[in-house]
Amino acid sequence: MIFDESRVKSQLSTVPPCTQSPIPITPYPQSPLPLIPRGGPEFPSPPLQQNRLLL
């Protein structure tokens, strides 16, 4: 398989802007880590409510 350098560079160039994504990453370090991947900003419900949904 031959990888085009132009494609790789174009993909890499699109990586840095992800820091400008609508989801703020920097304000979260103060909050507990488990809540970020589990719920995220879309589902800010506490783990207790999430457990009820899972059960």
MMTF fields as JSON, N, C-alpha, C and O atoms, coordinates in Angstrom:
{
  "mmtfVersion": "1.0.0",
  "mmtfProducer": "UNKNOWN",
  "numBonds": 219,
  "numAtoms": 220,
  "numGroups": 55,
  "numChains": 1,
  "numModels": 1,
  "chainsPerModel": [1],
  "groupsPerChain": [55],
  "chainIdList": ["A"],
  "bondAtomList": [4, 2, 8, 6, 12, 10, 16, 14, 20, 18, 24, 22, 28, 26, 32, 30, 36, 34, 40, 38, 44, 42, 48, 46, 52, 50, 56, 54, 60, 58, 64, 62, 68, 66, 72, 70, 76, 74, 80, 78, 84, 82, 88, 86, 92, 90, 96, 94, 100, 98, 104, 102, 108, 106, 112, 110, 116, 114, 120, 118, 124, 122, 128, 126, 132, 130, 136, 134, 140, 138, 144, 142, 148, 146, 152, 150, 156, 154, 160, 158, 164, 162, 168, 166, 172, 170, 176, 174, 180, 178, 184, 182, 188, 186, 192, 190, 196, 194, 200, 198, 204, 202, 208, 206, 212, 210, 216, 214],
  "bondOrderList": [1, 1, 1, 1, 1, 1, 1, 1, 1, 1, 1, 1, 1, 1, 1, 1, 1, 1, 1, 1, 1, 1, 1, 1, 1, 1, 1, 1, 1, 1, 1, 1, 1, 1, 1, 1, 1, 1, 1, 1, 1, 1, 1, 1, 1, 1, 1, 1, 1, 1, 1, 1, 1, 1],
  "groupList": [{"groupName": "MET", "atomNameList": ["N", "CA", "C", "O"], "elementList": ["N", "C", "C", "O"], "formalChargeList": [0, 0, 0, 0], "bondAtomList": [1, 0, 2, 1, 3, 2], "bondOrderList": [1, 1, 2], "singleLetterCode": "M", "chemCompType": "L-PEPTIDE LINKING"}, {"groupName": "ILE", "atomNameList": ["N", "CA", "C", "O"], "elementList": ["N", "C", "C", "O"], "formalChargeList": [0, 0, 0, 0], "bondAtomList": [1, 0, 2, 1, 3, 2], "bondOrderList": [1, 1, 2], "singleLetterCode": "I", "chemCompType": "L-PEPTIDE LINKING"}, {"groupName": "PHE", "atomNameList": ["N", "CA", "C", "O"], "elementList": ["N", "C", "C", "O"], "formalChargeList": [0, 0, 0, 0], "bondAtomList": [1, 0, 2, 1, 3, 2], "bondOrderList": [1, 1, 2], "singleLetterCode": "F", "chemCompType": "L-PEPTIDE LINKING"}, {"groupName": "ASP", "atomNameList": ["N", "CA", "C", "O"], "elementList": ["N", "C", "C", "O"], "formalChargeList": [0, 0, 0, 0], "bondAtomList": [1, 0, 2, 1, 3, 2], "bondOrderList": [1, 1, 2], "singleLetterCode": "D", "chemCompType": "L-PEPTIDE LINKING"}, {"groupName": "GLU", "atomNameList": ["N", "CA", "C", "O"], "elementList": ["N", "C", "C", "O"], "formalChargeList": [0, 0, 0, 0], "bondAtomList": [1, 0, 2, 1, 3, 2], "bondOrderList": [1, 1, 2], "singleLetterCode": "E", "chemCompType": "L-PEPTIDE LINKING"}, {"groupName": "SER", "atomNameList": ["N", "CA", "C", "O"], "elementList": ["N", "C", "C", "O"], "formalChargeList": [0, 0, 0, 0], "bondAtomList": [1, 0, 2, 1, 3, 2], "bondOrderList": [1, 1, 2], "singleLetterCode": "S", "chemCompType": "L-PEPTIDE LINKING"}, {"groupName": "ARG", "atomNameList": ["N", "CA", "C", "O"], "elementList": ["N", "C", "C", "O"], "formalChargeList": [0, 0, 0, 0], "bondAtomList": [1, 0, 2, 1, 3, 2], "bondOrderList": [1, 1, 2], "singleLetterCode": "R", "chemCompType": "L-PEPTIDE LINKING"}, {"groupName": "VAL", "atomNameList": ["N", "CA", "C", "O"], "elementList": ["N", "C", "C", "O"], "formalChargeList": [0, 0, 0, 0], "bondAtomList": [1, 0, 2, 1, 3, 2], "bondOrderList": [1, 1, 2], "singleLetterCode": "V", "chemCompType": "L-PEPTIDE LINKING"}, {"groupName": "LYS", "atomNameList": ["N", "CA", "C", "O"], "elementList": ["N", "C", "C", "O"], "formalChargeList": [0, 0, 0, 0], "bondAtomList": [1, 0, 2, 1, 3, 2], "bondOrderList": [1, 1, 2], "singleLetterCode": "K", "chemCompType": "L-PEPTIDE LINKING"}, {"groupName": "GLN", "atomNameList": ["N", "CA", "C", "O"], "elementList": ["N", "C", "C", "O"], "formalChargeList": [0, 0, 0, 0], "bondAtomList": [1, 0, 2, 1, 3, 2], "bondOrderList": [1, 1, 2], "singleLetterCode": "Q", "chemCompType": "L-PEPTIDE LINKING"}, {"groupName": "LEU", "atomNameList": ["N", "CA", "C", "O"], "elementList": ["N", "C", "C", "O"], "formalChargeList": [0, 0, 0, 0], "bondAtomList": [1, 0, 2, 1, 3, 2], "bondOrderList": [1, 1, 2], "singleLetterCode": "L", "chemCompType": "L-PEPTIDE LINKING"}, {"groupName": "THR", "atomNameList": ["N", "CA", "C", "O"], "elementList": ["N", "C", "C", "O"], "formalChargeList": [0, 0, 0, 0], "bondAtomList": [1, 0, 2, 1, 3, 2], "bondOrderList": [1, 1, 2], "singleLetterCode": "T", "chemCompType": "L-PEPTIDE LINKING"}, {"groupName": "PRO", "atomNameList": ["N", "CA", "C", "O"], "elementList": ["N", "C", "C", "O"], "formalChargeList": [0, 0, 0, 0], "bondAtomList": [1, 0, 2, 1, 3, 2], "bondOrderList": [1, 1, 2], "singleLetterCode": "P", "chemCompType": "L-PEPTIDE LINKING"}, {"groupName": "CYS", "atomNameList": ["N", "CA", "C", "O"], "elementList": ["N", "C", "C", "O"], "formalChargeList": [0, 0, 0, 0], "bondAtomList": [1, 0, 2, 1, 3, 2], "bondOrderList": [1, 1, 2], "singleLetterCode": "C", "chemCompType": "L-PEPTIDE LINKING"}, {"groupName": "TYR", "atomNameList": ["N", "CA", "C", "O"], "elementList": ["N", "C", "C", "O"], "formalChargeList": [0, 0, 0, 0], "bondAtomList": [1, 0, 2, 1, 3, 2], "bondOrderList": [1, 1, 2], "singleLetterCode": "Y", "chemCompType": "L-PEPTIDE LINKING"}, {"groupName": "GLY", "atomNameList": ["N", "CA", "C", "O"], "elementList": ["N", "C", "C", "O"], "formalChargeList": [0, 0, 0, 0], "bondAtomList": [1, 0, 2, 1, 3, 2], "bondOrderList": [1, 1, 2], "singleLetterCode": "G", "chemCompType": "PEPTIDE LINKING"}, {"groupName": "ASN", "atomNameList": ["N", "CA", "C", "O"], "elementList": ["N", "C", "C", "O"], "formalChargeList": [0, 0, 0, 0], "bondAtomList": [1, 0, 2, 1, 3, 2], "bondOrderList": [1, 1, 2], "singleLetterCode": "N", "chemCompType": "L-PEPTIDE LINKING"}],
  "groupTypeList": [0, 1, 2, 3, 4, 5, 6, 7, 8, 5, 9, 10, 5, 11, 7, 12, 12, 13, 11, 9, 5, 12, 1, 12, 1, 11, 12, 14, 12, 9, 5, 12, 10, 12, 10, 1, 12, 6, 15, 15, 12, 4, 2, 12, 5, 12, 12, 10, 9, 9, 16, 6, 10, 10, 10],
  "groupIdList": [1, 2, 3, 4, 5, 6, 7, 8, 9, 10, 11, 12, 13, 14, 15, 16, 17, 18, 19, 20, 21, 22, 23, 24, 25, 26, 27, 28, 29, 30, 31, 32, 33, 34, 35, 36, 37, 38, 39, 40, 41, 42, 43, 44, 45, 46, 47, 48, 49, 50, 51, 52, 53, 54, 55],
  "secStructList": [7, 7, 7, 7, 2, 2, 2, 2, 2, 2, 2, 2, 2, 6, 1, 4, 4, 4, 4, 4, 1, 1, 1, 7, 1, 6, 6, 7, 6, 6, 1, 7, 6, 6, 2, 2, 2, 2, 6, 6, 6, 6, 7, 7, 7, 7, 2, 2, 2, 2, 2, 2, 2, 2, 7],
  "xCoordList": [0.851, 0.0, 0.879, 1.804, 0.582, 1.378, 0.564, -0.567, 1.159, 0.467, 0.907, 2.1, -0.053, 0.29, 0.683, -0.076, 1.869, 2.31, 1.354, 1.121, 0.798, -0.122, -1.339, -1.804, -1.863, -3.026, -2.651, -3.38, -1.507, -1.083, -0.921, -1.381, -0.267, -0.051, -1.394, -1.598, -2.307, -3.61, -4.358, -4.999, -4.273, -4.933, -4.289, -4.979, -2.95, -2.251, -2.606, -2.738, -2.759, -3.065, -4.455, -4.733, -5.326, -6.678, -6.725, -7.755, -5.626, -5.628, -5.555, -6.359, -4.617, -4.491, -5.796, -6.085, -6.612, -7.848, -8.799, -9.715, -8.607, -9.513, -9.487, -10.415, -8.43, -8.377, -9.453, -9.842, -9.937, -10.99, -12.369, -13.363, -12.428, -13.696, -14.691, -14.274, -16.001, -17.015, -16.942, -17.416, -16.359, -16.259, -15.021, -13.903, -15.185, -14.035, -13.285, -13.871, -11.979, -11.201, -10.484, -10.313, -10.066, -9.256, -10.039, -9.467, -11.312, -12.018, -12.294, -12.729, -12.045, -12.478, -11.511, -11.951, -10.2, -9.278, -9.718, -9.389, -10.445, -10.857, -11.948, -12.057, -12.753, -13.83, -13.276, -12.241, -13.942, -13.484, -13.424, -14.309, -12.401, -12.211, -13.334, -13.754, -13.848, -14.848, -16.091, -16.758, -16.408, -17.631, -17.46, -18.446, -16.226, -16.029, -16.313, -17.154, -15.633, -15.878, -17.265, -17.848, -17.784, -19.067, -20.222, -21.032, -20.28, -21.418, -21.043, -21.696, -19.984, -19.61, -20.551, -21.476, -20.321, -21.14, -22.596, -23.488, -22.835, -24.199, -25.051, -26.25, -24.408, -25.145, -24.463, -23.723, -24.709, -24.053, -24.699, -24.436, -25.532, -26.204, -25.19, -24.219, -25.387, -24.461, -24.442, -25.37, -23.39, -23.262, -24.432, -24.764, -25.063, -26.174, -27.313, -27.866, -27.671, -28.759, -28.355, -29.184, -27.066, -26.616, -26.725, -27.092, -26.405, -26.508, -27.961, -28.229, -28.884, -30.304, -30.674, -31.42, -30.138, -30.441, -29.823, -30.419, -28.628, -27.952, -28.664, -28.777, -29.144, -29.763, -31.137, -31.799],
  "yCoordList": [-1.203, 0.0, 1.243, 1.364, 2.154, 3.387, 4.547, 4.797, 5.246, 6.373, 7.674, 7.965, 8.452, 9.731, 10.741, 10.988, 11.319, 12.298, 13.481, 14.069, 13.823, 14.969, 14.691, 15.579, 13.461, 13.123, 13.16, 13.716, 12.562, 12.537, 13.958, 14.275, 14.814, 16.199, 16.91, 17.674, 16.662, 17.33, 16.888, 17.702, 15.578, 15.084, 15.679, 16.078, 15.736, 16.296, 17.767, 18.259, 18.469, 19.898, 20.111, 21.168, 19.112, 19.263, 18.871, 19.046, 18.342, 17.901, 19.074, 19.121, 20.027, 21.125, 21.883, 22.183, 22.215, 22.976, 22.29, 22.933, 20.996, 20.288, 20.926, 20.736, 21.68, 22.367, 23.444, 23.885, 23.869, 24.883, 24.23, 24.895, 22.935, 22.218, 22.812, 23.388, 22.683, 23.266, 22.717, 23.364, 21.542, 20.952, 21.492, 21.163, 22.308, 22.873, 21.795, 21.092, 21.671, 20.628, 21.193, 20.5, 22.453, 23.026, 23.249, 23.049, 23.651, 23.924, 22.668, 22.772, 21.475, 20.25, 19.637, 18.845, 19.966, 19.271, 19.316, 18.405, 20.343, 20.44, 19.419, 18.97, 19.053, 18.093, 16.67, 16.424, 15.727, 14.333, 13.746, 14.001, 12.973, 12.443, 11.502, 11.588, 10.604, 9.629, 10.279, 9.668, 11.509, 12.139, 12.617, 12.746, 12.881, 13.456, 12.434, 12.699, 11.263, 10.314, 9.669, 9.292, 9.543, 8.85, 9.719, 9.297, 10.957, 11.8, 12.895, 13.062, 13.641, 14.74, 15.918, 15.847, 17.006, 18.21, 17.988, 18.696, 17.014, 16.766, 16.133, 16.392, 15.287, 14.632, 14.922, 14.084, 16.099, 16.505, 15.889, 16.339, 14.877, 14.272, 13.573, 13.012, 13.59, 12.944, 11.428, 10.877, 10.739, 9.289, 8.5, 7.43, 9.01, 8.267, 8.117, 7.028, 9.222, 9.151, 8.243, 7.504, 8.301, 7.455, 5.987, 5.148, 5.673, 4.286, 3.812, 2.661, 4.698, 4.319, 3.973, 3.026, 4.763, 4.486, 3.16, 2.412, 2.871, 1.628, 0.414, -0.62, 0.533, -0.633, -0.927, -1.871],
  "zCoordList": [0.0, 0.0, 0.0, 0.803, -0.9, -0.993, -0.417, -0.834, 0.546, 1.161, 0.497, 0.423, 0.019, -0.613, 0.464, 1.402, 0.321, 1.323, 1.367, 2.424, 0.195, 0.162, 1.036, 1.751, 0.986, 1.816, 3.288, 4.109, 3.618, 5.02, 5.544, 6.641, 4.761, 5.2, 5.338, 6.281, 4.407, 4.478, 5.733, 6.398, 6.06, 7.268, 8.511, 9.449, 8.513, 9.678, 9.837, 10.958, 8.725, 8.799, 9.396, 9.961, 9.271, 9.817, 11.286, 11.936, 11.821, 13.223, 14.208, 15.139, 14.042, 15.022, 15.279, 16.437, 14.246, 14.497, 15.469, 15.982, 15.735, 16.634, 18.022, 18.809, 18.324, 19.614, 19.671, 20.753, 18.492, 18.435, 18.378, 18.085, 18.656, 18.601, 19.602, 20.607, 19.348, 20.234, 21.651, 22.585, 21.829, 23.166, 23.872, 23.474, 24.904, 25.617, 26.395, 27.218, 26.127, 26.805, 28.025, 29.028, 27.936, 29.013, 30.308, 31.379, 30.274, 31.536, 32.364, 33.511, 31.796, 32.471, 33.482, 34.316, 33.452, 34.362, 35.825, 36.584, 36.239, 37.632, 37.956, 39.097, 36.962, 37.216, 37.207, 36.588, 37.879, 37.901, 36.494, 35.677, 36.21, 34.858, 34.419, 33.265, 35.276, 34.813, 34.201, 33.365, 34.607, 34.109, 32.673, 31.947, 32.252, 30.916, 29.807, 28.948, 29.796, 28.714, 28.81, 27.794, 30.023, 30.194, 29.705, 28.88, 30.238, 29.887, 28.9, 27.87, 29.218, 28.348, 28.542, 29.351, 27.803, 27.962, 27.553, 28.02, 26.687, 26.221, 27.32, 27.415, 28.158, 29.239, 30.579, 31.093, 31.139, 32.383, 33.621, 34.737, 33.448, 34.6, 35.492, 34.985, 36.809, 37.746, 37.545, 36.953, 38.032, 37.814, 38.396, 37.886, 39.456, 40.056, 39.054, 38.898, 38.367, 37.39, 36.228, 35.697, 35.832, 34.73, 35.124, 34.302, 36.388, 36.846, 36.78, 36.436, 37.109, 37.026, 35.588, 35.338, 34.632, 33.231, 32.804, 32.028, 33.312, 32.913, 33.504, 32.845, 34.744, 35.394, 34.813, 35.242]
}
